[in-house]
């Protein structure tokens, strides 16, 4: 018997989600340019990124505070290399994307979760628990802002508190790759606007311009020339960022809304479908402020792992809540990039379970 065709309800690659995105090569030509490596990255690209922060977050950054990387994963690696010694602890939010733990352990470090609590659809930072985990061997606190998969931003009060409690104790690393995909006029804030002496802010083209194939991320550094010199030494060891991609980055960033709009349209269509389909059912669509994912919370009589396996047998792949260490079950995490017809079929299968 032939295997059933799989319908992926967890798709995270916008270039494979059937979304009509602009051709990046019609916006900027990517040609072979003379190779003139710079540890921090090409100045025009860094200037364009500084302009992005001015437009989106009203943050006046010097291009000297920006260092280019090939991805946000590499940006994490550079930060860990600079600030931590083997065996040090990195605090990460729970729930969050499991890649964080792998990135930390790959550097010989220890990942330790600090909890976020869901209260009436809102996700609350547990300040007391975080302080309990903040020990002398803590090298950094990672913020995922907005969080994946909960889709919530930290409040300005929480960002200010984190800045206060981390001073002279550890570093802050804020992963803000989904910040542009916010809903209902929600105002985004960025750690970069705090100008904290111990803070790194990460983002990149993968999400901002839906260009994961172009491999360009960055780090916003503290305003400290010594930190920049140390980070440039690490970057100069690898020189991993493609020169043609750097040359095109300014044009792509300037056109970011044309990349984002088709994705936002897909997200809104899928949110509307989910809201209508789940109304008057035992399933709950949990509120989100930003991002490409949504959490569905199911009736308590269902067992989460059995549900996911049952869906897989019927041809649907989906992320279980335990994949992200969500604190309740049963729940499923669905991608809002999913083609609408696939999502409709998937929701029907979930409701039939």
Steps between C-alpha positions, in 0.01 A plus 500: 500500500644837399586742777264791541637836381617698801347841565743706705319715756833612650666651191743777592666573165312782323661411167329157512160607631336585167508875574550734203812686612695756297800377307794632703713519186254742344557732796877470522748333271730256676823502305857395557667799653859561582574330831575762764433326832419703810466337839184692592354475151456746216418853612205553257328190640561606858375851423181354353448290814546811716235671286268202556527547878433873462185434299361205696609577857598871496846394613793707380778244458844562360593248228811438710277317749389246239691184412386273216474122526380227266197425720350563841632158606851616419427826684419298812824308455707820477335639814558181697864488390554855622321498834513145638745234610438125468258383765336841548123519509274675250143568616235443232123551508265208536306451279717583200643352182719193576784615273620726781609210716698343215677828422597541864621143548701519175712767670565283806251698708201401714145606414274566797134596448315779675118477486240707322149449637178515302224694675172557314675497165788724610854376558662635814871507582557331836743751649543314828591174323743675269676664795523157665679363193735799475820368656870595481551256210223662291661656193185626328122520498348432159179682409290383205309817416243425369502146628475199272246335526297707749516810278524746789731797557661574832355816650701819521490461879649150474773618262591780740499255793725256314741780421508598867549154650762394243730798540847393613373140530447356153421580137167531321442350154174595329386295200260727308469327162117503499456859623372631165205258494285656770121515511221742589728802494709358782796728561829314487785587729860392461780443745712707262309810610616460861867556415594265781874445543448123534246430222517336157205513256470241221297499179538436127360480148364148548183634664506876432516450122393133485840419351637202695699395193702825498664429836547839661454574869648754736580597856436844646792545738523707816649843448847392613801509265674222691206263458491584131873422462460165675194410293676602178783261585250216523328604176833544321587142589210376285411775247189298427271762344480499120614823337225497230234456768642792696490716188130423443391529864423873494261465205324201656457675834360808329245275327420293811131594505453345156639173636301521823157591360425164330603321816286729717206439267546123532525527878184708529308264270607200705421668831152579371454139386613366835277738693196398300579128497567472873203706614261294712748211521705369794813641335637841596702731273746669735556875450822613332664837449749412226670224303423214262371240747186447702416272792181294505398376843282191501258319729663329796374152415737487200856373544740724311750246368226262392324785321813600308569139399141459390523810283826375352336170406232699320760698305539814714825605666470746789710610795383381842510745788768300680738575209514855639464404868156656522375466859162345421351233278354405272601772261629527145718765338398583144678714245307800369699468176310180416313516168135578591356187338748284694420679823126446448558128448727484803253676728223266385721203588582648841134562581414146394750354747 
